[in-house]
Amino acid sequence: MFKSFLKFALIVIVAQVVTYIIGGVIAQFVLGANEFYPPSPNAISYLRDPHEINMGLEIIPAQALRGLLFALVLFPFRKQLVEMGTWAGGLLFGAIIFVIGYVAGSGGMIESLVYFSNYPIKFAMITFIEILIQAVLMGPWVVAWIKRYRVSYKTLVERAA
């Protein structure tokens, strides 16, 4: 069981880190999130400059921890996700992370809109799209990797029994 969890966790961690970076690049350079980070004159006062060297050193371990937490919570459901197939299971995986982790989660989008004064709606929408892109990329990728790296259906069924 530990070996199965370790494989699953590594897949989720790598997918989390890579898709987080992809989503962040899209948000910064395509969607315009740069306008809300320092050194922009429109910067939201509590946001750090994502281009600082320290941010690069902090973000990878932080996202690896986030991936590990996702893996811990979703590990019991991996069999069902694989049974649903790469797209359906992957999109469900992504939807769980997106809705619970970002939209409805404590400190997520809903609470940000309620508790922060002058919270820019444009920034909220950019972040919403950024995390949605990440979730849509991450979920199917995780399920496809589970299948490819032989955290296989047969193995899942045997270990679940």
C-alpha positions in Angstrom: 0.0 0.0 0.0 2.9 2.4 0.8 4.5 1.8 -2.5 1.2 2.4 -4.3 0.7 5.7 -2.4 4.3 6.8 -3.0 3.8 6.3 -6.8 0.5 8.1 -6.7 1.9 11.0 -4.6 4.9 11.4 -6.9 2.7 11.6 -9.9 0.4 14.2 -8.3 3.3 16.2 -6.9 5.0 16.4 -10.3 1.8 17.2 -12.1 0.9 19.9 -9.5 4.3 21.6 -9.8 4.4 21.5 -13.6 0.8 22.6 -14.2 1.1 25.3 -11.5 4.0 26.8 -13.4 2.2 26.5 -16.8 -1.0 28.1 -15.3 1.2 30.9 -13.7 3.0 31.7 -16.9 -0.3 31.9 -18.8 -1.8 34.1 -16.1 1.2 36.4 -16.0 2.0 36.8 -19.7 -1.3 36.1 -21.5 -4.1 37.0 -19.0 -2.4 40.1 -17.6 -1.9 39.1 -13.9 1.4 41.0 -14.0 -0.6 44.2 -13.7 -1.4 43.2 -10.1 2.1 42.3 -8.8 5.0 44.5 -7.9 6.6 46.5 -9.4 3.4 47.5 -11.3 1.8 50.7 -10.0 -1.5 48.7 -9.9 0.0 46.1 -7.6 -2.1 44.7 -4.8 -0.3 45.7 -1.7 -0.1 42.2 -0.1 1.2 40.4 -3.2 4.9 39.7 -3.5 6.8 40.1 -6.8 6.7 36.6 -8.5 10.0 37.4 -10.2 12.0 37.6 -7.0 14.6 34.9 -6.7 13.3 33.9 -3.3 9.8 33.3 -4.7 11.3 30.8 -7.1 13.0 29.0 -4.3 9.8 29.0 -2.1 7.2 28.1 -4.7 8.5 24.7 -5.8 8.5 23.2 -2.3 5.1 24.9 -1.5 3.6 23.4 -4.6 5.1 20.0 -3.9 3.5 20.2 -0.4 0.2 21.1 -2.0 0.5 18.1 -4.4 1.2 15.8 -1.5 -1.9 17.1 0.3 -4.0 16.5 -2.8 -2.5 13.0 -3.1 -3.3 12.2 0.5 -7.0 13.2 0.1 -7.5 11.7 -3.3 -5.6 8.5 -2.9 -8.6 6.5 -1.6 -10.5 7.5 -4.8 -7.8 6.6 -7.4 -9.4 3.4 -8.4 -12.7 5.1 -9.3 -10.9 7.9 -11.1 -9.0 5.3 -13.2 -12.2 3.4 -13.9 -13.8 6.5 -15.2 -11.1 6.9 -17.8 -8.4 9.5 -18.6 -10.8 12.3 -19.5 -13.8 11.8 -17.2 -11.7 10.6 -14.3 -9.1 13.3 -14.9 -11.7 16.1 -15.2 -13.3 14.9 -12.0 -9.9 14.9 -10.3 -9.3 18.5 -11.6 -12.8 19.6 -10.6 -12.4 18.4 -7.0 -9.1 20.3 -6.7 -10.6 23.4 -8.4 -13.9 23.6 -6.5 -12.7 22.4 -3.1 -9.2 23.7 -3.2 -9.8 27.1 -4.8 -13.4 28.2 -5.2 -15.0 26.9 -2.0 -11.9 26.5 0.1 -11.2 28.6 3.2 -9.1 31.5 1.9 -10.3 30.7 -1.7 -12.1 32.8 -4.2 -15.4 33.1 -2.4 -13.8 34.3 0.8 -11.4 36.6 -1.0 -14.4 38.4 -2.6 -16.2 38.7 0.7 -13.4 39.6 3.1 -11.0 41.7 1.0 -12.0 45.3 0.5 -11.3 46.7 -3.0 -10.4 43.2 -4.3 -10.1 43.6 -8.0 -12.6 41.6 -9.9 -10.3 41.4 -12.9 -7.6 39.8 -10.7 -10.2 37.3 -9.3 -11.2 36.4 -12.8 -7.6 36.0 -14.0 -6.9 33.8 -11.0 -10.1 31.8 -11.6 -9.0 31.1 -15.2 -5.4 30.3 -14.1 -6.5 27.7 -11.6 -9.1 26.3 -14.0 -6.5 25.9 -16.7 -4.2 24.1 -14.2 -7.0 21.8 -13.0 -8.0 20.9 -16.5 -4.4 20.1 -17.4 -3.5 18.4 -14.2 -6.5 16.0 -13.7 -6.2 14.1 -17.0 -2.5 14.1 -16.8 -2.5 12.4 -13.4 -5.0 9.7 -14.5 -3.0 9.1 -17.7 0.2 8.8 -15.7 -1.4 6.4 -13.2 -2.3 4.2 -16.1 1.1 4.5 -17.8 3.3 4.0 -14.8 1.4 0.9 -13.8 -0.3 2.2 -10.8 -2.6 0.1 -12.9 -6.2 -0.8 -12.6 -5.4 -4.4 -11.7 -2.9 -3.2 -9.0 -5.5 -0.7 -7.7 -8.2 -3.4 -7.5 -5.8 -5.9 -5.8 -4.7 -3.3 -3.2 -8.2 -2.0 -2.6 -9.4 -5.5 -1.8 
